[in-house]
Amino acid sequence: MKDNVLIIIPAFNPDENLKNVIDKLIQRNFKNIIVVDDGSKNYKPFEEIKDKVIILKHNKNKGKGEALKTAFKYCVNNEETANVVITVDSDGQHDVEDVEKMWKISEKNKDKVILGIRNFKKAPMCSKIGNAIINKKICKKTKINFKDTQTGLRAIPIKYLKDLIKIPGERYEYETNVLLYFAENKIEIIENEIKTIYIDKNKNSSFRKIKDSIKVYKTIKRNQNALWLSSECILVRQRFFNWICYSIKTN
């Protein structure tokens, strides 16, 4: 039994992959699992797992960043005995074997953050280019040679959660801001290569192609001169680029 680790899974309109992820985690003796329903319209996947995990619910979609912070607040307020949390995506793109490897590395490195690093040689071209752009800018800003700044598979010592709750960001920019926090506070980061899995070309991504693309366009217009200066704008540009590639491929 892995009593000293908490698995956190943010989920927005998940499919059957969520149950598969939960079942595989439980088979590996990960029993302490928190799933955050980020305002989903489809309740069936959560009904299937409600007796196996803790489910925290948003009444409306707030974004991945807010979902993570909701789980972090729960951990802090309930004085969990775990010493590390591992964030895992709900769509099956994180192999459970890699989750276990992350836990084992964190056991030997109590105060360090562990990032699951993908091999982008196996990634779709748009993801490869988009991640290369954002990685370059964040590495320049932090002076740290990150290989994958957008990974969602992260092992984080629980003692950092009180500070992470205060970090701004509602959606995907939050994870970038968290990395910047680690860099600014000189928290050591270990990178661990994981399997690179893209299921049906990321069709279940919670990036809202039309609404978020309009938001992206407006953000770019507002920040033309300082687009590369903030982590949020860096991420916005990457998402916009990925959406353009997706539109070209599917039209």
N, C-alpha and C positions, 0 to 999 in steps of 0.2 A: 504493500500500500504506500502510495506516494503522498503522505500527509503534509509534507512541507512545501507543496507546490499547488498553486491555483491556476487553472486554465481559464482564460477569458476569451469569449468568442462574441464579437459584435455581429449582428445579423439583421439585414434588411431585405424583406421578401425572399427568404431563402427557399431552395428547393429540397429535394430528397437528399442532397449531399450533406445537409446539416446533420440529419440523423445518422448517416454513415460515419461522419466525422466523430460524433459523440460515441457511437458504438465502438469504434476502433480505439478511441482514447480510453474508454472503460476497460476494454480488453487488455490494455497495457497498464491497468491499475491506476489510471488517473481518475480519481473519484471526485475530486473537488473541482467542479466545473461551473462557471458562471456564463450564461448566455444573455446578452442584452438584445431584446427585441426593439429595434430602433423604428417603431411606428409602422410595422409591417401590416399589409392588408390581408395577407394569407396566413391564417392562424394554424392550419393543419400541421406544418412542420414543428410548431411549438407544442401542440397537443401530444405529438408522438414522443416528445422527450421530457415532458413536464415532471415525470416521476424520477428522472435520472439526474437532473441538474437543477441549479438555482436559476430562475428566469427573472430578470429585471426588465421592466417594460417602459418605453416612452409612448405617450399618447399620440405623438406625431413624429414624423421623421426629423431628426435633429442633425444627423451626420455621424460619420464614424468617430470623429474626435470626441463628440459629446457622449457617444456610446461607451467609449473607453473610459472617459472621466466618470461616468455613472458607475461603472464597475469598480474603478479605483476608489471612489468615495465609499462604496459598499464595503470594500476591504478595510479601509481605514476606520470607518464607523463601527464595524463589527469586530475590531481587534483580532483579525485573523491570525492564527498561529503559523501560517505559512511564511517562509522567508523569501519566496520568489513568486512572481506571476509570469505566466507565459501567454502572450497574445497570439491567437490563432484565427485565421480566416475561416468563414463558414462554408465556403464553396468547394472544399476538398483540394485546394491548391497547395496545402501544406501537408506533406506526408507525415503520418504519425510516428514513423521511425525517426524522422528529423526532430520532431517535438521531444522525443525521448532523449536524443543526443543533446539537444539544447539543455534539457534538465540536468543531465549528467555533467555537462560542462559547468553549469551554474553551481552545482554542488561543490565543485572544486575551486570556484572563483566567486565567493560569497558577495563581494562588494562590486562586482563588475557586471556590466550589461552585455548580453550576448545577442548578436544579430544573425539571423539566418540569411545567408547571402546566396542569391540565385546566380546561375551561370547563364549570362545573356547570349551566349553563342547559340543557345537552344530556344531563345525567345523570338516571338514575332518581330519583324523589322521595326514596326512603329514603337513597340515597347523598348526595343534595343536602343533606338535613337533617342527617344524621349528620356529614358533613364540616363543615358550618357550625358545629355545636356544638363539635367538637373544635378547629377552627381558632380559634374565639373564645377558648377557654380557653388554648390554647398561645400565641396572640398576646398575651394578657394576661400570661402568665407570662414571656415572653421580651422583651416590649416591641417585637416585630418584627411587622409587618403581613403575615404569610404569607397567600398566597391559596390554597395547597393543601399542607397539612402531611402528607398521606397518600400523595403521589405516590411510585411506585416507580422512576420514571425520573430518575436523578440522576447527574451527572458530578462526581466527587470527585477532587481531586488526590491522587496516590498517597502523598505525604508525610504525609498525615493518617491513613493506615491503621493504623499502629502504635498510635495512641491509640484508634481506633475499635474495635479488637479487644478493648480492655479495658472497653468500655461494656457495662453489664448489659442483659439482654433476650434472650429466646429466640425469640419469635414477632414479631408485628406491632408490639408496643410498642418493639422495638429501634429501628426507624426513627424513632420519635418521640424516643427518647432521643438518637439521633444529632443530630437537629435542635437539641435542647436543648444538646448539647455545642458545636455550631457557634455558637449564640447566646452561650453563656457565655464562649467563647474569642474572641468578636468576629471570627469568620471571616466574611468577606463572602459574601453569597449573591445570586446573580442568578436571577431567575425568567424562564422562557421558556415562552410558551404553546404547548401541543401539542394534537394532535387528541384529542378525547374519544371513546373507543371502548369500548363495552360489548358483549361477545359473548355472546349467549344469556343475557342478564341475569346475567352472572357465574357461570354454572353450574359453571365449572371453578375457582372460588375454592378455595384450600386451607383456608379457614375451616371447621372441622368443626362443622356446625350443631348436632348433639346434644351431643357431648362438650364442645365449647367453650362451648355455651350453659349447661350445668351448671356448668362452671368459672366462667363469667361470673356466674351467679346467686350462687354461693358467694362470689365476690370482692366483689360488691355488698353482700351481707349482712355481710361482714366489715368493709367500709369505708364504711358508710352515712354516717358523720359527716365523713369525709375524702375522699369519693369524687372530688371535683374537684381534689384537691391533688396527685396524682401523675400523671405522664404515662401510666403503665400503666393506672390506673383510668379516666382519661379515655378511653383507647382501648377498654377493656373495655366501658364504657358505650355507646360508639358501636356496637361489634360486636353487643351485646345488642339495641340499638334496631333495627339492620338486620335481625337475625334475626327479631324480632317482626314487622316489616313484611313480610318474606319469607313467614313462616308465614301471615299474614293473606291475602296475595295468592294463595297456593297451596292454601288450604283452602276 
